[in-house]
Amino acid sequence: MSEQPPSSGAGEDAVQELPSVPDVLLSSAHLLITLAADSIARRERLAEAELAIEALRAQLPVLERVLPAEAITGYRQALADLQMAFADAVAGPPARAGGEERPTDDASQPAQPRPAIWTPGGAV
């Protein structure tokens, strides 16, 4: 079948509103923070967490152009928190005193609470 142009209708006169570029930048920064924090907390998909952290780091200079100075501080702090949490996740669990290794059976261990990582919308 060949593609046909959309039929004429009343909807064509209506202008579709797109979000502004600053809105998209802020939304993507929030999403990157959330994705990275979730991956780090679960200790899953750490390569994706690293990618999200690097994307956020690269996006900060652009965010500085659309946000007031006091607001950008929160994003810098979120980035620093994510970088530290990522480094801890990659390093693995801390070694126990006395040279004992941690058991690998997760079923015997109680679930640990997720670390609090600051995000602009609240703690994750």
MDAnalysis code that builds the backbone (N, CA, C; Angstrom):
import MDAnalysis as mda
import numpy as np

u = mda.Universe.empty(372, n_residues=124, atom_resindex=np.repeat(np.arange(124), 3), trajectory=True)
u.add_TopologyAttr("name", ["N", "CA", "C"] * 124)
u.add_TopologyAttr("resid", np.arange(1, 125))
u.add_TopologyAttr("resname", ["MET", "SER", "GLU", "GLN", "PRO", "PRO", "SER", "SER", "GLY", "ALA", "GLY", "GLU", "ASP", "ALA", "VAL", "GLN", "GLU", "LEU", "PRO", "SER", "VAL", "PRO", "ASP", "VAL", "LEU", "LEU", "SER", "SER", "ALA", "HIS", "LEU", "LEU", "ILE", "THR", "LEU", "ALA", "ALA", "ASP", "SER", "ILE", "ALA", "ARG", "ARG", "GLU", "ARG", "LEU", "ALA", "GLU", "ALA", "GLU", "LEU", "ALA", "ILE", "GLU", "ALA", "LEU", "ARG", "ALA", "GLN", "LEU", "PRO", "VAL", "LEU", "GLU", "ARG", "VAL", "LEU", "PRO", "ALA", "GLU", "ALA", "ILE", "THR", "GLY", "TYR", "ARG", "GLN", "ALA", "LEU", "ALA", "ASP", "LEU", "GLN", "MET", "ALA", "PHE", "ALA", "ASP", "ALA", "VAL", "ALA", "GLY", "PRO", "PRO", "ALA", "ARG", "ALA", "GLY", "GLY", "GLU", "GLU", "ARG", "PRO", "THR", "ASP", "ASP", "ALA", "SER", "GLN", "PRO", "ALA", "GLN", "PRO", "ARG", "PRO", "ALA", "ILE", "TRP", "THR", "PRO", "GLY", "GLY", "ALA", "VAL"])
u.atoms.positions = np.array([
    [0.822, -1.180, 0.000],
    [0.000, 0.000, 0.000],
    [0.863, 1.240, 0.000],
    [0.406, 2.230, -0.676],
    [1.154, 3.478, -0.673],
    [0.644, 4.373, 0.446],
    [1.539, 5.201, 0.925],
    [1.162, 6.111, 2.005],
    [0.368, 7.261, 1.426],
    [-0.713, 7.620, 2.093],
    [-1.549, 8.722, 1.653],
    [-1.410, 9.858, 2.650],
    [-1.465, 11.087, 2.157],
    [-1.387, 12.218, 3.097],
    [-2.604, 12.207, 4.002],
    [-2.470, 12.749, 5.205],
    [-3.611, 12.782, 6.124],
    [-4.751, 13.586, 5.523],
    [-5.957, 13.174, 5.812],
    [-7.122, 13.860, 5.265],
    [-7.288, 15.226, 5.915],
    [-7.886, 16.120, 5.187],
    [-8.138, 17.458, 5.708],
    [-9.216, 17.380, 6.766],
    [-9.041, 18.164, 7.793],
    [-10.029, 18.173, 8.857],
    [-9.893, 19.433, 9.669],
    [-10.777, 19.573, 10.608],
    [-10.765, 20.766, 11.457],
    [-9.533, 20.812, 12.336],
    [-8.944, 19.657, 12.628],
    [-7.789, 19.588, 13.513],
    [-6.536, 20.198, 12.932],
    [-6.485, 20.345, 11.609],
    [-5.283, 20.893, 10.979],
    [-5.069, 22.357, 11.335],
    [-6.156, 23.075, 11.593],
    [-6.037, 24.496, 11.910],
    [-5.470, 24.712, 13.308],
    [-5.678, 23.740, 14.177],
    [-5.179, 23.866, 15.551],
    [-3.670, 23.657, 15.543],
    [-2.983, 24.511, 16.244],
    [-1.529, 24.415, 16.337],
    [-1.182, 23.489, 17.492],
    [-0.345, 22.511, 17.194],
    [0.079, 21.589, 18.247],
    [1.144, 22.281, 19.085],
    [0.883, 22.344, 20.392],
    [1.849, 22.991, 21.269],
    [2.919, 22.013, 21.682],
    [4.140, 22.401, 21.498],
    [5.290, 21.608, 21.916],
    [5.870, 22.224, 23.180],
    [6.511, 21.403, 24.011],
    [7.131, 21.987, 25.206],
    [8.294, 22.885, 24.815],
    [8.622, 23.802, 25.694],
    [9.766, 24.678, 25.431],
    [11.062, 23.906, 25.640],
    [12.113, 24.396, 25.061],
    [13.423, 23.746, 25.196],
    [13.869, 23.706, 26.660],
    [13.727, 24.802, 27.423],
    [14.100, 24.706, 28.845],
    [13.294, 23.643, 29.594],
    [12.008, 23.507, 29.258],
    [11.200, 22.465, 29.907],
    [11.726, 21.070, 29.586],
    [12.124, 20.860, 28.343],
    [12.665, 19.556, 27.945],
    [14.001, 19.299, 28.638],
    [14.829, 20.326, 28.740],
    [16.117, 20.174, 29.429],
    [15.917, 19.792, 30.893],
    [15.026, 20.488, 31.571],
    [14.775, 20.193, 32.981],
    [14.161, 18.807, 33.149],
    [13.250, 18.468, 32.272],
    [12.621, 17.149, 32.336],
    [13.645, 16.043, 32.122],
    [14.521, 16.233, 31.155],
    [15.523, 15.195, 30.899],
    [16.533, 15.107, 32.044],
    [16.867, 16.234, 32.666],
    [17.776, 16.197, 33.816],
    [17.137, 15.424, 34.963],
    [15.869, 15.678, 35.230],
    [15.162, 14.957, 36.294],
    [15.108, 13.466, 35.983],
    [14.826, 13.130, 34.742],
    [14.738, 11.722, 34.354],
    [16.101, 11.036, 34.472],
    [17.160, 11.700, 34.056],
    [18.504, 11.129, 34.184],
    [18.858, 10.878, 35.647],
    [18.520, 11.824, 36.509],
    [18.790, 11.668, 37.943],
    [18.019, 10.474, 38.493],
    [16.752, 10.377, 38.136],
    [15.916, 9.282, 38.627],
    [16.412, 7.928, 38.134],
    [16.731, 7.836, 36.853],
    [17.206, 6.564, 36.299],
    [18.529, 6.132, 36.927],
    [19.448, 7.069, 37.069],
    [20.745, 6.744, 37.661],
    [20.576, 6.330, 39.118],
    [19.784, 7.073, 39.872],
    [19.586, 6.756, 41.291],
    [18.947, 5.385, 41.464],
    [17.965, 5.069, 40.643],
    [17.294, 3.776, 40.741],
    [18.249, 2.636, 40.403],
    [19.018, 2.783, 39.341],
    [19.967, 1.734, 38.950],
    [21.033, 1.519, 40.020],
    [21.508, 2.601, 40.605],
    [22.529, 2.498, 41.652],
    [21.945, 1.850, 42.897],
    [20.752, 2.266, 43.291],
    [20.130, 1.716, 44.497],
    [19.886, 0.214, 44.359],
    [19.510, -0.211, 43.174],
    [19.269, -1.640, 42.935],
    [20.560, -2.402, 42.634],
    [21.625, -1.648, 42.385],
    [22.904, -2.221, 41.964],
    [22.716, -3.074, 40.703],
    [21.898, -2.541, 39.810],
    [21.632, -3.157, 38.518],
    [21.940, -2.134, 37.427],
    [22.251, -2.611, 36.258],
    [22.456, -1.755, 35.093],
    [23.391, -0.588, 35.416],
    [24.511, -0.893, 36.047],
    [25.432, 0.170, 36.453],
    [26.046, 0.877, 35.252],
    [26.162, 0.183, 34.124],
    [26.673, 0.849, 32.919],
    [25.698, 1.929, 32.461],
    [24.396, 1.657, 32.586],
    [23.398, 2.661, 32.234],
    [23.408, 3.810, 33.240],
    [23.641, 3.498, 34.502],
    [23.732, 4.549, 35.519],
    [24.903, 5.467, 35.202],
    [26.015, 4.873, 34.816],
    [27.188, 5.674, 34.462],
    [26.891, 6.574, 33.262],
    [26.188, 6.039, 32.290],
    [25.828, 6.824, 31.113],
    [24.906, 7.987, 31.492],
    [23.947, 7.733, 32.364],
    [23.034, 8.790, 32.816],
    [23.794, 9.874, 33.573],
    [24.742, 9.469, 34.408],
    [25.539, 10.436, 35.166],
    [26.367, 11.301, 34.221],
    [26.983, 10.684, 33.227],
    [27.792, 11.437, 32.271],
    [26.923, 12.380, 31.435],
    [25.722, 11.937, 31.071],
    [24.813, 12.796, 30.302],
    [24.391, 13.997, 31.144],
    [24.109, 13.772, 32.412],
    [23.743, 14.871, 33.302],
    [24.910, 15.841, 33.460],
    [26.111, 15.302, 33.627],
    [27.301, 16.153, 33.755],
    [27.486, 17.015, 32.514],
    [27.272, 16.432, 31.350],
    [27.423, 17.181, 30.102],
    [26.326, 18.226, 29.930],
    [25.174, 17.972, 30.519],
    [24.030, 18.867, 30.370],
    [24.081, 20.078, 31.318],
    [24.862, 19.988, 32.380],
    [24.899, 21.079, 33.373],
    [25.252, 22.449, 32.789],
    [26.253, 22.562, 31.904],
    [26.545, 23.897, 31.360],
    [25.353, 24.512, 30.608],
    [24.553, 23.682, 29.969],
    [23.384, 24.187, 29.264],
    [22.299, 24.584, 30.271],
    [22.139, 23.772, 31.314],
    [21.160, 24.102, 32.358],
    [21.496, 25.429, 33.031],
    [22.789, 25.734, 33.158],
    [23.215, 26.995, 33.773],
    [22.683, 28.197, 33.003],
    [22.422, 28.014, 31.725],
    [21.919, 29.115, 30.898],
    [20.424, 29.364, 31.111],
    [19.695, 28.359, 31.626],
    [18.244, 28.519, 31.762],
    [17.770, 28.560, 33.210],
    [18.660, 28.267, 34.149],
    [18.285, 28.258, 35.560],
    [19.009, 29.350, 36.326],
    [18.380, 29.865, 37.365],
    [19.093, 30.817, 38.224],
    [20.211, 30.096, 38.992],
    [21.189, 30.841, 39.421],
    [22.368, 30.265, 40.083],
    [22.003, 29.419, 41.296],
    [21.022, 29.866, 42.092],
    [20.667, 29.096, 43.291],
    [20.019, 27.760, 42.937],
    [19.365, 27.661, 41.790],
    [18.730, 26.401, 41.387],
    [19.748, 25.408, 40.840],
    [20.762, 25.889, 40.159],
    [21.747, 24.984, 39.558],
    [22.554, 24.270, 40.636],
    [22.655, 24.876, 41.824],
    [23.372, 24.253, 42.938],
    [22.770, 22.897, 43.287],
    [21.465, 22.783, 43.245],
    [20.798, 21.518, 43.538],
    [21.147, 20.445, 42.530],
    [21.247, 20.814, 41.275],
    [21.607, 19.844, 40.239],
    [23.067, 19.410, 40.385],
    [23.931, 20.353, 40.742],
    [25.336, 19.989, 40.972],
    [25.454, 19.019, 42.151],
    [24.672, 19.275, 43.210],
    [24.696, 18.397, 44.371],
    [24.162, 17.014, 44.009],
    [23.099, 16.969, 43.234],
    [22.544, 15.682, 42.795],
    [23.582, 14.912, 41.987],
    [24.290, 15.607, 41.112],
    [25.332, 14.962, 40.317],
    [26.435, 14.415, 41.216],
    [26.887, 15.216, 42.179],
    [27.938, 14.763, 43.094],
    [27.475, 13.558, 43.907],
    [26.219, 13.587, 44.388],
    [25.683, 12.453, 45.145],
    [25.633, 11.192, 44.285],
    [25.200, 11.346, 43.041],
    [25.143, 10.192, 42.138],
    [26.533, 9.636, 41.849],
    [27.493, 10.521, 41.647],
    [28.856, 10.070, 41.380],
    [29.423, 9.299, 42.569],
    [29.171, 9.785, 43.778],
    [29.656, 9.083, 44.975],
    [28.946, 7.740, 45.154],
    [27.643, 7.723, 44.964],
    [26.886, 6.475, 45.097],
    [27.312, 5.471, 44.040],
    [27.588, 5.954, 42.836],
    [28.049, 5.067, 41.769],
    [29.405, 4.468, 42.123],
    [30.305, 5.302, 42.625],
    [31.632, 4.805, 43.015],
    [31.506, 3.744, 44.104],
    [30.623, 3.958, 45.062],
    [30.402, 2.967, 46.115],
    [29.820, 1.679, 45.545],
    [28.890, 1.794, 44.603],
    [28.262, 0.611, 44.010],
    [29.261, -0.202, 43.198],
    [30.131, 0.487, 42.486],
    [31.134, -0.209, 41.674],
    [32.177, -0.879, 42.563],
    [32.500, -0.242, 43.687],
    [33.501, -0.799, 44.602],
    [33.004, -2.077, 45.244],
    [31.701, -2.254, 45.320],
    [31.148, -3.460, 45.929],
    [30.923, -3.270, 47.402],
    [30.432, -4.326, 48.062],
    [30.161, -4.222, 49.493],
    [31.459, -4.092, 50.279],
    [31.422, -3.380, 51.395],
    [32.634, -3.223, 52.203],
    [33.052, -4.556, 52.806],
    [34.351, -4.746, 52.955],
    [34.875, -5.974, 53.555],
    [34.592, -5.960, 55.050],
    [34.315, -7.131, 55.602],
    [34.049, -7.236, 57.042],
    [35.357, -7.246, 57.817],
    [35.279, -6.817, 59.050],
    [36.453, -6.820, 59.918],
    [36.871, -8.257, 60.198],
    [38.125, -8.496, 60.367],
    [38.626, -9.832, 60.671],
    [38.839, -10.687, 59.428],
    [38.708, -10.087, 58.248],
    [38.967, -10.815, 57.021],
    [37.830, -11.724, 56.583],
    [36.709, -11.692, 57.276],
    [35.583, -12.528, 56.875],
    [34.964, -11.957, 55.609],
    [34.593, -12.855, 54.717],
    [33.919, -12.404, 53.514],
    [32.427, -12.409, 53.752],
    [31.764, -11.566, 53.063],
    [30.322, -11.456, 53.177],
    [29.670, -12.637, 52.463],
    [28.622, -13.227, 53.062],
    [27.971, -14.332, 52.374],
    [27.287, -13.846, 51.101],
    [27.236, -14.704, 50.096],
    [26.641, -14.322, 48.828],
    [25.169, -14.663, 48.762],
    [24.640, -15.351, 49.771],
    [23.237, -15.729, 49.780],
    [22.410, -14.544, 50.247],
    [21.766, -13.853, 49.288],
    [20.986, -12.665, 49.615],
    [19.709, -13.001, 50.378],
    [19.228, -14.231, 50.276],
    [17.995, -14.600, 50.962],
    [18.171, -14.561, 52.479],
    [19.379, -14.778, 52.966],
    [19.617, -14.783, 54.402],
    [19.775, -13.374, 54.970],
    [19.940, -12.394, 54.099],
    [20.157, -11.023, 54.534],
    [18.849, -10.240, 54.447],
    [18.546, -9.425, 55.464],
    [17.350, -8.577, 55.360],
    [17.572, -7.513, 54.283],
    [16.496, -7.090, 53.677],
    [16.592, -6.068, 52.640],
    [17.093, -4.770, 53.253],
    [18.062, -4.156, 52.598],
    [18.615, -2.897, 53.085],
    [17.838, -1.748, 52.457],
    [17.626, -0.670, 53.213],
    [16.902, 0.464, 52.640],
    [17.731, 1.119, 51.541],
    [17.030, 1.715, 50.587],
    [17.713, 2.411, 49.503],
    [18.412, 3.635, 50.061],
    [19.585, 3.980, 49.534],
    [20.263, 5.187, 50.012],
    [19.487, 6.418, 49.591],
    [19.509, 7.422, 50.427],
    [18.829, 8.675, 50.107],
    [19.706, 9.477, 49.176],
    [19.231, 9.718, 47.986],
    [19.945, 10.514, 47.009],
    [19.063, 11.705, 46.696],
    [19.597, 12.889, 46.850],
    [18.825, 14.080, 46.635],
    [18.469, 14.208, 45.165],
    [17.247, 14.575, 44.896],
    [16.814, 14.914, 43.537],
    [16.024, 16.210, 43.627],
    [15.928, 16.938, 42.555],
    [15.187, 18.197, 42.607],
    [13.737, 18.023, 43.039],
    [13.113, 16.879, 42.740],
    [11.732, 16.661, 43.105],
    [11.565, 16.026, 44.482],
    [12.623, 15.666, 45.150],
    [12.547, 15.023, 46.446],
    [13.516, 13.851, 46.504],
    [13.658, 13.265, 47.659],
    [14.596, 12.142, 47.829],
    [14.099, 10.925, 47.072],
    [15.038, 10.176, 46.550],
    [14.715, 8.932, 45.820],
    [15.105, 7.778, 46.705],
])
